[in-house]
C-alpha cells in the first residue's frame, strides 16, 4: 500500500476469476466504498482456467502486492492461488464461499462446482438483452410502442433518465424515457398509457444548473442561455413537479441519489404495483 501527499491511500486489488469477473468487481467496489480517502488500483484476471493463465496472474500479484479476491471453482487452481498468496504474505479472499456454503447447508444440496454457472444463457439473460435493446431504442423520446415498456421515466434535462434506464435494463426491466421541454405540455403518448409505470424524476435547481454547465463546458459551449439560467431552471422543475402531481405519478428526487439508488427505488415501485395487482 502507498500513501499520497493528500492523505489518500492507494492499494492494489487483484480480482482472479474463472468467469467474467463481474461478480468480483461489484463486490469489491461495494466493499471499498465503505472506506473514505481510498483509491483502488484494480487488476482483473478473467477466465483463468489453465495453469498458464494462473501463472500470469500470480506473477502480476507478486509484482504489485495487495488484496486478492477470487472466484475459482477448480480445487487445484484455488490451492495454487492460496499457497502463492500465503507465501508472499498477501491476503486472499474467496468471496462466494460463505454464501455457497450457507445455501448448500440450507438446501441440503452440493454446489455444482461449474465455472461461470451464474452466466448461463437462460431466459433471464435474454430478457436483459431485450430490455437493453428497448432502452436504447426508446431513449430521449425516441421510438414508439411505449405500451410495451415496464417503466416510462419523465424529467427535465439532466435528471439521469438515460443511465437509470440502462441500469434498469440490466435488471430485465424495459424502460423508456421522455425529456420534458420547458413550457411544454404533458406528452400525449404518456397520458394514454395503461401498462407501464410512469415515474417522474426531479432534482434541485442548483444541481441541474451545475450538471448542465459542466455539460456545456465539455462541448466547448460557454454562452449563457435559459438552459443554465437559475430562474428558468427553477421554473422548469416547478412545472414538471406540478405535472407529476396532476397525474398522480410517483416522483423521485435524484439530487443526492446515485443511479443505482434511483433504480432501486423504481424497482420497489414496480414490485409494489405488481403486489397490488395480484
N, C-alpha and C positions, 0 to 999 in steps of 0.2 A: 504494500500500500504506500502511496506517495501523498504528500501534503502540498498544497499550493499556498502562495502568499496570502490569498484572500481568505484562507481558513477552510476552503472546500477540500474535502478528502476524496481522492481518486483511487479506485481499485479495479482490478481485473475480475471479471466473471466469465468463466468458461462453461458454455452450455453444450453438453455432449448428448446426442440423441440418435437412436437408430431409426427415427422417423423424421418428420419435418422440423422438429424443434419448436413448433408454435406454442405448444403447451408450456414448455420450459420458459420461453420468453415471457409469456403472460404472467406466470407465477413469479419469475424473477423481478419483473418490473413492478408488480403489485407489492412485493415484499420490500424492495428498495425504496419505494415511495414513502414508506413509513419513517425514513431517516432523512433529516434535513442536512443541507450542505454536503451532499454526497454526489459524486459523479462516477458513473459506471463506464468502464471500457469493456464492451461486450464482444465476446468471441463465440461464434456459433459453429458447431461441427454437426451438420445434419446428415442423416442416412449413413451413420457409422455402423457398418455391418461386417467389416472384414478386419483382420489383424493389421493390414497395411494402413487402412483408414484410421484405426485406433492409434497406430504409431505416430502418424502426423499430428493427431490431436494431443497426444502425450508430450511430443516434442515442443509444441507451442505452449502447453501448460507449464512446462519446465522453464521455458524462456521468460514467461510472464506470469509468475505465481500469483494466485488469488484464490477465489472460491470456485469450486467446481460443482455444478448442478447437472444431474444426468437422468435420462430415462433410457435404460438399456435392458432388454429382455434376456439376452444370452448370458447365462451364468458365468461362462468362461470370460467373456468380454467385460462383464461387470467386475469380476475378481481382478482382472488385469488392471483396470482403471483404478480400482480401490487400492490395490497394492502399490501402484506407482504413486498415487497421491499421498499415501501414508509414508512412503519412502522419502518424498521431498517435503513433507510437512504441510501439505495443502488439504484443507477440509473438502470432503466430497459428500454431496447430499443427493440421495435417491428420492426425488420429490414425490413420486407416486406411491412408494412402498407403504406408508402408513394407511393411505386411503384404500389401496387394493387389499391389504391385509384385513382391514376392518370389514370391508364388503364381503370378502371371502368367508370370514367367520360368521357374519350375519346371514349370508345366503347359503352357507354350508356347501359352497362350490369352489373348486380350484380355479384360479385365473387361467386364461388361455395361453399366456406366455407367447403371444404373437406380436411381432414388431409392427407398429403402426395400426393396431387394431381399431383405434379411435377414428381413423381416417378412411374407413371402408366407404366405398361409393354406394351408400344406402339411399333410401328415399329422402332423408333429411338433407343429404348433400345436394341432391338435385333440386330440392326445394330452395336451398340457399342460393344456388346459381340462378334459378329462375327469378328469385326475389332481387338479386343483384342486377340482373338484366332489366328488370322492371324499373328499379330505382334510377338507372342510367337513362332509360327511355323516357321517364316521366320527371326529369329534373327541371326545375325552374319553369314550371308551367307548360312543359312540352308534352307531346303525346296525347293520346285520347284514352277512352275506356277507364276513367277514374273509378268506375264502379267495381273494377277488378282489384282495386287496392285494398289492403287491410287498414292502412292509415294514410290520411292526407294531412300534410303539415302546411300551415299558413303562417306568414310572418313577414315583417318588413325586411329589407335587405340587411344582411349580416347578422341574422339570428341563428346561424348554424343549421339551417334547414338541410342543405345537401349532405354534410358529413353525418348528420343524425340519420338521414335516410339510408346512407351506405352502411352505417353501423347496424341499423335495424335489419337490413338485408342479410347481413352475416348471421342474424338470428332467425332467418327464414321469414321475416315479415316484409310483405310488399308495401313499400312506402313511396308516395309521390309528394312533391312539394310545389307550392304555388306562391310566388312573391306578391306582396301587397304593394301596389303603387300608390304614392302619396295622392290623396284626393280621389282615389278610385273607389268604386262600389264593390260590394261583395261579389266575387266571381260567380256568375250564374251556374257554372258547371258544378260548383260545390254545394250550393243550397239544395239542389235536387237529389243529392246522393242519399242512398238508403243503406248500403252495406258498409262502407269504410267508416272508421272512427276519425272525425275531423278534430285536429288539435291545433290550437294557436300558440305560437312561440313569440315571446316578447323579451325585452331586456331594458335596462336603464338607458336613458338618452345619452348619458356620459359614455357608457360602454360602447354603444352603437357608433357614436361620433369618433371615438378613439379607433375602433376597428376600421371604419370607413376611411379615416385619414391615412392609416397605415396602408390600406389597400391602394389608395390613390398615389401615395409615395412610391409604392412598388411598381406602379405603372408610369412613373415619372410625370404625374399629373399634379401640379401644385396649386392651380387656381381654386378660389373659393366658390362653392356652389351651394344650392339648397340641400344637396346630398349630405353635406357636413355642417350645415348651419344648425346651431344648437336649438333655436326656436322651431325651425322646420322639422327637425328630427323628433322633437318632443311632440309636435302636432301629429306626426305620422304614428307614433306609438300610442297616443291617446285614441286616435281614430281606430287603430287596429284593436285595441282593448275593448272599445265600445262595440265593434263588430262582433268580437268573440262573445261578449256578454249578451248581445241582442239575439244571437242564435243558440245560446246555451252551450257553446263549445268549451271544453276544458282548456285551460291556459297554463302554460309553463313558463316561468321566468328563468331564462338561461344565463342571467348576468353572472352568477357565481357558480354555475354548473358546468361540469365538463360534458363533452358529447356523450360519454358513457353514462353519466348520471341522468342526463336528459332522456336518453334511450331507455334506461331502466324505468324511469317514471312513466314513459309511454307504454312500455310492456306491461306495467302494473295496470294501467288504464284499460289496455286491451284485454287482459285476463279478467279484470273486474266486469267488463262488459260481457264477456263470454259466460261468466258465472251467473250473471243476472238473466241471461237468455236461456239458460238450461233449467 
